[in-house]
Amino acid sequence: MQRYPNQCLVCEKAVETTAKFKNDYLDNHHPNIYGGTIEIDFGYGSRFDDMNGYQGRYIVHQAIICDDCYEKKQHLTRPIVKHREEKWEILSQNYRNE
């Protein structure tokens, strides 16, 4: 498994994890850190376009930011609520043979 640094995206200082969850960030879980996480989604028009939606995958890039840097850059963010929608698709009785 590839290991990623636990550094702030802005200032590059190490961001400490909480004692209870010491290796969350390095083990690819949502970290419990003294800071926050950022998800970056590159779409059409970006040089880094990940072609999301193709081949059944959706790529986001995760980073961390320390509280001090977020305090300085908070005015450049927008708080949102991310809704997850469930949609049902009715299949025919013979779907296994289609």
C-alpha positions in Angstrom: 0.0 0.0 0.0 1.3 3.4 -0.9 1.8 5.8 2.0 1.0 9.5 1.7 2.4 12.3 3.8 0.3 13.8 6.6 1.2 17.3 5.6 -0.9 20.4 5.1 -1.6 21.1 1.5 -0.9 24.8 2.0 2.0 25.2 4.4 3.3 21.6 4.2 3.7 21.3 7.9 2.9 17.9 9.5 -0.7 17.6 10.7 -0.9 15.4 13.8 -3.5 12.6 14.1 -5.4 12.1 17.3 -3.9 9.6 19.6 -6.8 7.1 19.3 -6.6 6.9 15.5 -2.8 7.3 15.0 -2.6 5.8 11.5 -5.9 6.6 9.9 -4.6 9.0 7.2 -1.8 6.6 6.2 -4.1 3.6 6.1 -6.5 5.4 3.7 -9.3 6.0 6.2 -11.0 9.3 7.0 -8.5 10.7 9.4 -9.0 12.0 12.8 -6.6 14.9 12.7 -6.0 18.3 14.1 -7.2 19.9 10.9 -9.5 18.9 8.1 -9.7 16.9 4.9 -10.2 18.3 1.4 -11.6 16.4 -1.6 -10.7 17.9 -5.0 -12.6 16.8 -8.1 -11.1 17.7 -11.5 -13.6 17.7 -14.3 -14.0 18.9 -17.9 -11.8 21.9 -18.7 -9.1 21.0 -16.2 -5.7 19.8 -17.3 -6.2 17.2 -14.5 -9.6 16.0 -15.7 -10.2 12.4 -14.3 -13.0 11.6 -16.8 -15.3 10.9 -13.9 -18.3 8.8 -14.7 -16.5 6.8 -17.4 -15.8 3.1 -16.8 -17.9 3.1 -13.6 -15.5 5.0 -11.4 -15.3 8.4 -9.8 -11.9 9.7 -8.7 -11.4 12.5 -6.1 -8.0 13.6 -4.7 -7.8 13.8 -1.0 -5.6 16.2 1.0 -5.4 17.6 4.5 -5.2 21.1 5.7 -4.2 22.4 9.1 -6.5 24.5 11.2 -4.2 27.6 10.9 -4.2 27.5 7.1 -8.0 26.8 6.9 -8.6 29.8 9.2 -6.7 32.0 6.7 -8.4 30.5 3.6 -11.9 29.8 4.9 -13.3 32.8 3.0 -12.4 31.0 -0.2 -14.6 28.0 0.6 -18.3 27.4 0.5 -20.1 25.1 3.0 -22.4 22.6 1.3 -24.5 19.5 2.2 -23.8 16.5 0.0 -27.0 14.5 -0.5 -26.8 10.9 -1.5 -29.8 9.8 -3.5 -31.1 6.2 -3.9 -32.7 5.3 -7.1 -34.6 2.1 -7.7 -34.5 0.3 -11.1 -37.2 -2.4 -11.7 -35.8 -5.5 -13.4 -37.7 -8.0 -15.4 -38.4 -11.4 -13.7 -36.0 -13.0 -16.2 -33.1 -10.5 -15.6 -30.5 -13.2 -14.9 -30.9 -14.6 -18.4 -30.9 -11.4 -20.3 
